[in-house]
């Protein structure tokens, strides 16, 4: 069975700035409104991009914060979708490292363990 995949929108957060296919590119700004490149992504606050507050944002992990902010940038209009469209819609997240930490842990769990019995060579 073949399924068609259509990208409705894209967004990104980088040390240089943020943006989306709907909103264009924006550099990070300092407190005086001047562009400041090289912002540490894990320290980005909700107010760096949005005026309205997000409840419990401070309790989320840094990666979850970035994911939520990227989804907010998409501006796809999920509320206007039908139930079928919502159930057929997915969100893909990418990073330069992919899921490296999870992949390493998975490989450690499935790696063959050395045998505890000694088998002499024939």
C-alpha positions as CSV (number, residue, x, y, z in Angstrom):
1,X,0.0,0.0,0.0
2,X,1.4,3.3,-1.0
3,X,0.6,6.5,0.8
4,X,1.1,10.0,-0.5
5,X,3.0,12.4,1.8
6,X,2.4,16.1,1.4
7,X,4.3,18.7,3.3
8,X,1.9,21.4,4.3
9,X,4.3,23.6,6.1
10,X,7.8,23.7,7.5
11,X,9.4,25.6,10.4
12,X,12.9,25.8,12.0
13,X,14.8,27.1,15.0
14,X,18.6,27.5,14.6
15,X,21.2,29.5,16.5
16,X,20.9,32.2,13.9
17,X,17.2,32.6,14.0
18,X,13.8,31.0,13.4
19,X,11.1,30.9,10.7
20,X,8.6,29.0,8.8
21,X,7.2,28.6,5.3
22,X,4.3,30.8,6.3
23,X,6.1,33.5,8.3
24,X,9.5,33.8,6.6
25,X,12.8,34.1,8.4
26,X,13.5,36.1,11.6
27,X,16.8,36.6,13.4
28,X,17.0,36.4,17.2
29,X,16.9,39.9,18.7
30,X,18.5,41.1,21.8
31,X,16.7,43.3,24.4
32,X,17.3,46.4,22.2
33,X,15.9,44.9,19.0
34,X,19.3,44.3,17.4
35,X,20.0,40.9,15.7
36,X,22.1,38.5,17.8
37,X,23.4,35.4,16.1
38,X,24.5,32.3,17.9
39,X,21.7,32.0,20.5
40,X,21.8,28.9,22.6
41,X,18.8,26.9,21.5
42,X,18.2,25.1,24.8
43,X,17.8,28.5,26.5
44,X,15.2,30.0,24.2
45,X,12.2,31.4,26.1
46,X,8.6,31.5,24.9
47,X,8.8,35.3,24.8
48,X,11.7,35.1,22.4
49,X,9.1,34.5,19.7
50,X,5.5,34.9,21.0
51,X,3.7,37.6,22.9
52,X,1.0,35.4,24.4
53,X,2.0,33.2,27.3
54,X,2.2,29.4,27.2
55,X,1.1,27.7,30.4
56,X,3.6,25.4,32.0
57,X,6.3,26.2,29.4
58,X,8.9,26.4,32.1
59,X,8.2,22.8,33.2
60,X,8.9,21.3,29.8
61,X,12.2,19.7,28.9
62,X,14.3,21.9,26.5
63,X,13.7,19.6,23.6
64,X,9.9,19.7,24.2
65,X,10.0,23.5,24.4
66,X,11.8,23.6,21.0
67,X,9.3,21.2,19.5
68,X,6.3,23.1,20.8
69,X,7.7,26.4,19.5
70,X,8.4,24.8,16.0
71,X,4.8,23.5,15.9
72,X,3.4,27.0,16.8
73,X,5.5,28.5,13.9
74,X,3.9,26.2,11.4
75,X,0.6,28.1,11.3
76,X,-1.2,25.3,9.5
77,X,-4.6,25.9,11.0
78,X,-5.3,22.6,12.7
79,X,-8.5,24.0,14.1
80,X,-9.9,24.3,10.5
81,X,-9.1,20.7,9.6
82,X,-11.7,18.0,9.5
83,X,-11.4,15.0,11.9
84,X,-10.1,12.9,9.0
85,X,-7.5,15.5,8.0
86,X,-6.3,15.7,11.7
87,X,-6.0,11.9,12.0
88,X,-4.0,11.8,8.7
89,X,-1.7,14.6,9.7
90,X,1.7,14.0,11.3
91,X,4.5,16.1,12.5
92,X,8.2,15.3,11.7
93,X,11.0,16.8,13.7
94,X,14.6,16.8,12.6
95,X,17.9,17.8,14.3
96,X,21.5,17.6,13.2
97,X,21.8,14.6,15.5
98,X,18.6,12.8,14.8
99,X,17.7,10.6,17.7
100,X,21.3,9.7,18.4
101,X,21.0,9.3,22.2
102,X,18.0,7.1,21.8
103,X,19.6,5.1,19.0
104,X,22.8,4.5,21.1
105,X,20.7,3.3,24.1
106,X,18.7,1.0,21.8
107,X,21.9,-0.4,20.4
108,X,23.3,-1.0,23.8
109,X,20.2,-2.9,24.8
110,X,20.3,-5.2,21.8
111,X,24.1,-5.7,21.5
112,X,25.1,-9.4,22.0
113,X,26.3,-10.0,25.5
114,X,29.6,-12.0,25.9
115,X,29.0,-15.6,26.8
116,X,29.7,-16.4,30.4
117,X,30.7,-20.0,29.6
118,X,34.1,-20.9,28.2
119,X,34.2,-23.0,25.1
120,X,37.6,-24.4,24.4
121,X,38.8,-24.3,20.8
122,X,38.4,-27.6,19.0
